[in-house]
Amino acid sequence: MPAAVAGRRIVLGVTGGIAAYKAVEVCRRLVDAGAHVAPVLTEGATRFVGEVTFSALASEPVQTSLWDEASPIPHTDLGQGADLVLVAPATARLLGAYAAGISDDLLTATLLATRAPVVVCPAMHTEMWEHPAVQDNLRTLAERGVTVVPPAEGRLAGGDVGAGRLAEPADIVATVERLLAPQDLAGLRVLVTAGGTREPLDPVRFLGNRSSGKQGHALADEAAARGAKVTLVTTADRPVAGGVEVVPAETAADMEQAVLSRCDAADIVVMAAAVADFRPATRHDQKIKKAGGPPEIVLEPTTDILAALGRRKRPGQTLVGFAAETEELRANAGAKLAAKGADLIVANDVSAPAVGFEHDTNQVLIMSGSGIERDIPLSDKRAVARAVLDVVVSSRATHDPDLPPNSTT
């Protein structure tokens, strides 16, 4: 399926605050994800960012006025045609006018003329953010179904530090994706692993692999956007979507403990991590010196976590494994699927250009125990994550037609 925002018409409202510069990045991210972005700037916003900037990045030219546009009723055209209206940043004035139903510019008129979902992202000084009138307006809007992305704490204009800093563009876009994505994983508990484990040889050296964790993190973000309660066990220090529980791990033993202690509560387990098959049998307490010559390194096997999960898989649980191969992709993936007790295997040829480890793109073969195969061409890793979870949802419904995809029984 396409990205949640691909092809969607999003009105991006920008108001007059210093955080308006971040709206440029929000616009870029939405367009990159395939959205049609219609920017609406207030008069105050134009004092902080230029119209030309948004006109160049967005899908259509900036609109600023009720009176100067080609359409005689631009607010109704914008409001009725929108799949979602996003205001970032949203000033205290905008929040107050919207809550009171006051229409005195193109943006507030558009907000009152739309029945699409609305997201507001407040940004202001701490004293303004904490003012009872602002908080009352936010409660009023939330009660009416408006989604509020609360500000973060951090450095504000003038050197002050406190609550009121506009949420990061990635978090704002993730909220939009969540609202527009199908909520076919709502109510499900999803456990995802990501990254490559590191097996210490001495205090400065380890045996590892080139996994960056990007694919596992994309899977966690996509599952969260589709309504799941997500736990991510990861070796990678990468951003995650809001609401995702992160459990850090480093070694295969760390991964084993974290996963096996949590798997019984999960409805879907996605083992995207590249877990080491072997580790040094002896870990040296001190750095191995070059002067002693090349050391003899004896390896021992680590626990096969995917196989362990397959043995203890409970009814109603879906287990997804990953296979990084360099030859005979279909044969090796099929053998792993049969041997591990997984419901699905996602296999990729990591020797191919721009595929898998360390890349932003991936090309995978998804195989199911029922014989269904799906080839995903070279795509960004979020698109691959969507394809994998599409197959998970479909397989859960197909396995038992009487069992809804989001059943936890």
PyMOL commands that set and color helices and strands:
alter all, ss='L'
color gray80, all
select helices_A, chain A and resi 20-32+45-47+51-57+74-81+92-100+106-113+126-129+132-143+157-159+169-180+214-225+252-260+263-265+290-292+305-312+329-340+381-399
alter helices_A, ss='H'
color red, helices_A
select strands_A, chain A and resi 9-14+36-41+84-90+118-122+147-148+152-155+161-165+189-194+199-200+206-207+229-234+245-248+268-271+278-280+299-301+318-325+344-349+361-368+373-380
alter strands_A, ss='S'
color yellow, strands_A
deselect
rebuild
show_as cartoon
